Amino acid sequence: MTFAEPEVLTVEEARRRGASLFSDVLLDHQPIAISVGHERVVVVSGQDYEDLEEIQRDLFDGIVAVARIATDSGRRTTLDEIIKLHGITEEELAAIEE
């Protein structure tokens, strides 16, 4: 998904366009920015918003993966080591699983 530079409207221009503003966004899949003072509100289609959320999740997953790779010492801990470290017996563990 790629967006062109959004069309920027004032609140008054957006008000004049009314519902056609939303149908334009849905048909063209291009955002429209509404300028409110020094801030902007951006209108995107629901599908584009979901796509942006998915991209955000994927980027976060990538950042976590890179951080893990960068800090990985290569040491692995077995389940038996964890059980011993926390003083859990195999019987206690089996009882939890049931």
Order of alpha helices (4+ residues) and beta strands (2+ residues): beta-alpha-alpha-beta-beta-alpha-alpha-alpha
